Amino acid sequence: MLSKFKQLLFFGLILLAAITFYSSNKNDNLKKPSNIIVQSSLIKYISIVVDKPITIEHYFQFLDSIVNKYDSVTSYKLSEHLLVRANSWIIDTLKNTDYYIMKARDSFIYNQKKMIVIPKGTYITIPDSTTAIKLLNSFKKTTIDINIPEFKLRIYEDLIKLYEFPIRVGRNENKYLKMAGRVLDLKTKTGSGFIVRHVRNPSYYNPVNGTIDIL
């Protein structure tokens, strides 16, 4: 009798193991979005595979599409600024499209909007909540320093220099500008301030004659 009970128990354990294995495989075989990588049993971060090259022309649209798709997944407010800060290589790539950097390399592209800034096959990581909080705190410690004599713009976090870019600055002259309707001092004004907004697709006007420049 005891031997029979042991056999039933043995076969029962085998059946239980088989059911567990089947259920586990069935869940694993559920179709998951191909552009999401799940780390361990909890989502630590999301890694998106870029399936086509993104040009400067479509850069903001692409970032917007990621924010709109994944903002509901994150426990924090996802933004393009967090995406770029979490994927610092994007800034490095954008920096290398600069006119002066390309000129130094004997490279010139007439229409910079057609330049690829996010190559196909690269990964864009959406940070987990812990990383996002750290990045948001780092924003508060970030400053922009413009050195007029050096024609340089530098970005710092605390006292650590993150980036350096060549820039144009004002000129040491007074000139009549039609847009202002008077003579203005063209020197770059010095002082401290804050970025209150940014314009993605601004209109470029020639300040001398007031005509719009089509890029």
C-alpha positions in Angstrom: 0.0 0.0 0.0 2.8 2.4 1.0 4.6 1.5 -2.2 1.5 2.3 -4.3 1.2 5.7 -2.5 4.9 6.5 -3.3 4.3 5.7 -6.9 1.2 8.0 -7.1 3.2 10.8 -5.3 6.0 10.3 -7.7 3.8 10.5 -10.8 2.0 13.5 -9.2 5.2 15.4 -8.8 6.1 14.7 -12.4 2.7 15.9 -13.6 3.0 19.1 -11.5 6.5 19.8 -12.9 5.3 19.2 -16.5 2.4 21.6 -15.9 4.6 24.2 -14.4 7.1 23.9 -17.3 4.4 24.2 -19.9 2.9 27.3 -18.2 6.3 28.9 -17.9 7.1 28.2 -21.6 3.7 29.4 -22.7 4.2 32.8 -20.9 7.7 33.1 -22.3 6.4 32.5 -25.8 3.9 35.3 -25.6 4.8 37.9 -28.3 6.6 40.9 -26.9 7.4 44.1 -28.7 10.6 43.7 -30.5 12.0 47.0 -29.4 11.7 46.4 -25.7 14.3 44.6 -23.7 13.1 43.5 -20.2 15.8 43.0 -17.6 15.1 40.3 -15.0 11.5 40.0 -13.7 11.0 43.7 -13.4 11.4 46.4 -16.1 14.5 48.2 -15.2 14.8 50.2 -18.4 13.5 50.1 -22.0 15.9 49.8 -24.9 14.6 50.9 -28.3 16.3 49.7 -31.5 16.2 52.4 -34.2 14.9 50.7 -37.3 15.8 53.4 -39.8 18.3 56.3 -39.9 17.0 59.6 -38.4 18.0 62.9 -40.0 18.2 66.3 -38.4 15.1 67.1 -40.3 13.1 64.5 -38.4 15.0 64.5 -35.2 12.3 66.2 -33.0 9.5 64.2 -34.5 11.4 61.0 -33.7 11.9 62.0 -30.1 8.3 63.0 -29.8 7.2 59.6 -31.1 9.2 57.9 -28.3 7.9 60.2 -25.6 4.3 59.8 -26.8 4.6 56.0 -26.9 6.4 55.3 -23.6 5.3 58.1 -21.3 2.5 56.0 -20.0 4.9 53.2 -19.2 7.3 55.2 -17.0 6.5 56.3 -13.4 7.9 59.7 -14.1 7.2 62.4 -16.8 9.2 61.4 -19.8 10.6 64.2 -22.0 13.0 64.6 -24.8 15.5 66.3 -22.4 15.6 63.2 -20.3 16.0 61.0 -23.3 19.0 63.0 -24.6 20.6 63.2 -21.2 20.2 59.5 -20.7 21.7 58.8 -24.1 24.6 61.3 -24.1 25.9 59.9 -27.4 23.1 61.8 -29.1 24.7 65.1 -28.0 28.1 64.0 -29.3 26.5 63.1 -32.6 24.7 66.5 -32.9 27.9 68.2 -31.9 29.8 66.6 -34.8 27.3 68.1 -37.3 28.5 71.6 -36.4 29.6 73.7 -39.3 33.0 74.6 -37.9 33.8 71.0 -36.8 32.9 69.7 -40.3 34.9 72.5 -41.9 38.0 71.5 -39.9 37.5 68.0 -41.4 37.2 69.3 -44.9 33.6 68.2 -45.0 30.7 70.3 -46.1 27.0 69.4 -46.6 24.8 72.0 -48.3 21.6 70.9 -46.6 22.4 70.0 -43.0 18.8 68.9 -42.4 19.6 65.8 -44.4 22.4 64.7 -42.2 21.9 61.5 -40.2 22.1 62.0 -36.4 20.7 58.7 -35.2 21.9 55.8 -37.3 19.9 52.7 -38.0 20.6 49.9 -35.5 21.6 52.1 -32.6 19.8 51.8 -29.2 18.0 54.5 -27.3 17.5 53.8 -23.6 14.6 55.0 -21.6 15.9 55.3 -18.1 14.4 53.6 -15.0 12.8 55.8 -12.3 16.0 56.0 -10.2 18.1 57.1 -13.1 15.4 59.6 -14.2 15.4 61.2 -10.7 19.2 61.6 -10.8 19.0 63.2 -14.2 16.3 65.6 -13.2 18.4 66.6 -10.2 21.4 67.1 -12.5 19.4 69.5 -14.6 19.2 71.8 -11.6 23.0 71.8 -11.3 23.6 72.4 -15.0 24.9 75.8 -16.2 25.8 77.2 -19.6 28.9 79.5 -19.8 29.5 81.6 -22.9 33.1 82.9 -23.2 32.9 85.8 -25.7 36.6 86.3 -26.4 37.1 82.6 -27.0 33.9 82.1 -29.1 33.1 79.1 -26.9 30.0 77.8 -25.2 30.5 75.3 -22.4 28.0 73.2 -20.4 28.8 72.4 -16.8 27.3 70.2 -14.2 28.5 71.6 -10.9 32.1 72.3 -11.8 32.5 69.5 -14.2 32.6 70.4 -17.9 30.4 68.2 -19.9 30.6 69.8 -23.4 32.3 72.6 -25.3 31.1 74.1 -28.6 32.4 76.8 -30.9 29.8 79.6 -31.4 29.4 82.9 -33.0 29.0 86.0 -30.9 28.1 89.7 -31.5 30.3 92.3 -33.2 31.9 95.4 -31.7 29.9 97.9 -33.8 26.7 99.9 -34.0 24.5 99.2 -37.0 21.0 100.2 -38.3 18.7 97.2 -38.3 15.4 97.4 -40.1 13.8 94.9 -37.8 14.4 97.2 -34.8 14.0 100.4 -36.8 17.0 102.0 -35.2 20.8 101.8 -34.7 21.7 99.0 -32.2 24.8 98.0 -30.4 25.7 94.5 -31.9 27.9 93.4 -29.0 26.8 90.3 -27.1 25.4 91.5 -23.7 27.0 90.0 -20.6 25.2 88.8 -17.5 23.4 85.9 -15.9 20.0 84.5 -16.7 17.8 81.4 -17.2 16.5 79.6 -20.2 12.7 80.2 -20.1 11.7 78.5 -23.3 13.1 77.0 -26.6 11.7 77.1 -30.1 12.1 74.0 -32.2 11.5 75.4 -35.6 12.2 79.2 -35.5 11.9 81.6 -38.3 15.2 83.1 -39.3 15.1 86.8 -40.2 17.9 88.9 -41.6 18.0 91.7 -39.0 19.6 94.1 -41.4 16.8 94.1 -44.1 14.0 92.3 -42.2 13.6 89.5 -44.8 13.0 85.9 -43.8 15.8 83.4 -44.6 14.5 80.1 -45.8 16.7 77.2 -44.6 
